[in-house]
Amino acid sequence: MKNIYVGNLPWSANDEELRELFAAFGSVSSARVITDRETGRSRGFGFVEMDDGAEEAIAELNGHELDSRPLRVSEARGRDQQGPRGDDR
């Protein structure tokens, strides 16, 4: 199973839209748009877990425009591989 980071999401994106986008490439275990705890609004990124088709999805969807925003798609890195505050994507 691969965990995929999806950045630069439009503010209107939701979990189901993210799932449908990646389902074209394989089996999606979970899809989640990260939201602000206080306001409930999207933070503009999310994560998708896929059993198969992850490499193809990453290659095809990185730079793909969703609501005029080019997505940034890559394999997610664990917290121990990030810089301070996770800023080094």
C-alpha positions in Angstrom: 0.0 0.0 0.0 1.3 3.5 -0.9 0.4 6.7 0.8 0.2 9.6 -1.7 0.4 13.3 -0.9 -1.8 15.6 -3.0 -1.1 19.3 -2.8 -2.5 22.5 -4.3 -6.0 21.2 -4.1 -8.8 23.6 -4.8 -10.6 24.8 -1.7 -13.8 23.1 -2.9 -12.3 19.6 -3.2 -13.7 16.9 -0.9 -12.8 13.4 0.0 -15.2 11.8 -2.5 -13.8 13.9 -5.4 -10.3 12.9 -4.4 -11.2 9.3 -4.3 -12.9 9.4 -7.7 -9.9 11.1 -9.3 -7.5 8.4 -8.1 -9.9 5.4 -8.6 -9.3 5.7 -12.4 -5.8 4.3 -11.7 -6.5 1.5 -9.2 -8.0 0.5 -5.9 -8.2 3.4 -3.4 -8.2 2.4 0.2 -8.8 5.9 1.5 -8.9 9.5 0.4 -8.9 12.4 2.8 -8.7 16.2 2.3 -7.1 17.7 5.3 -9.2 20.4 7.1 -8.5 23.0 9.6 -9.6 21.9 13.1 -11.1 25.2 14.1 -12.9 26.3 10.9 -13.4 22.9 9.1 -12.2 24.5 5.9 -9.8 22.6 3.5 -6.1 23.3 4.1 -5.5 22.7 0.3 -3.9 19.3 0.6 -4.8 15.7 1.2 -3.7 12.0 1.2 -4.7 9.0 -0.8 -3.8 5.4 0.0 -3.8 3.0 -2.9 -3.2 -0.8 -3.0 -2.3 -0.8 -6.7 -1.8 1.8 -9.5 -0.1 4.3 -7.2 3.0 4.9 -9.4 0.8 5.4 -12.5 -1.5 7.8 -10.6 1.4 9.8 -9.3 3.0 10.1 -12.8 -0.3 11.0 -14.5 -1.8 13.3 -11.9 1.2 15.4 -10.9 0.6 18.7 -12.7 -3.0 17.7 -13.6 -5.3 20.7 -13.4 -8.3 20.5 -11.1 -10.5 23.6 -11.1 -7.6 25.5 -12.8 -5.1 24.5 -10.1 -2.1 22.2 -11.0 -2.0 19.4 -8.5 1.3 18.4 -6.8 1.3 14.7 -6.4 4.1 12.6 -4.9 4.7 9.7 -2.6 4.0 10.9 1.0 6.9 10.9 3.4 6.7 10.0 7.0 6.9 12.7 9.7 10.5 11.6 10.4 11.5 12.5 6.8 10.1 16.0 6.8 11.9 19.2 7.8 10.8 21.4 10.6 7.0 21.8 10.5 7.0 19.5 7.4 7.9 22.4 5.1 10.4 20.6 2.8 8.1 19.1 0.2 
